[in-house]
Amino acid sequence: MAKKEILGMTTITYKYQVTIPKKLREKHRLEEGDTIIFVEEDGKVFLKKSTDVS
């Protein structure tokens, strides 16, 4: 079973935007200009950096 770790929390703005928490950005080396995708699997939504998708 995979280890679960909460890396932060955010709120959706009135424009449906979110801020990626600093701890998550640092841990996964997300930088300005990176492309991310949203993947749904078994009713759960995952955020992935586009270079990580296979």
N, C-alpha and C positions, 0 to 999 in steps of 0.2 A: 504494500500500500504506500502511495506517495505521501511525503511529508507536506503538511499544509502550514503556510506561514502568512500571516496578514502583514502586508507591507505598507498599508496606509488606507485612507478612505477619502472620498471626494464627493462633491455634490454636482449634479447636472445643472448648468445655468439655464436661464430663460432662452438662450440661443442653442441649447442642447450641447454645450461644450463642457469638457471636463479638464481638470488639471491632473497630470500624472504626479503622484506624490514623489518627493525628492528621494526617499529611501529606495523606491522602485526604479527611478531613473538612474540612480547611481549603481545599484546592484546589477542592472541589466544594460548599463552603458548606453542609455537612450540619450540622444542629443538632438538639438534643434535641426530640423530638416529631415530627420529619419522618417521613414514611412512605416506605419504600423497597420495591422489588419485585425479584424475581429473574427474569431472562429467560434462557431457553436458546435458543441459535441455533447450528446446526451443531456440536452436541456441546459447546459452551462455555457457561458460565454467566456472566451479566453482572448487576451490581447497578446499579439505576437509581433515582433519586429520582422519586417518583410524578408530580411535576409535569413531569418531562422526557419522559414517555411520550406518544407520539402514535399 
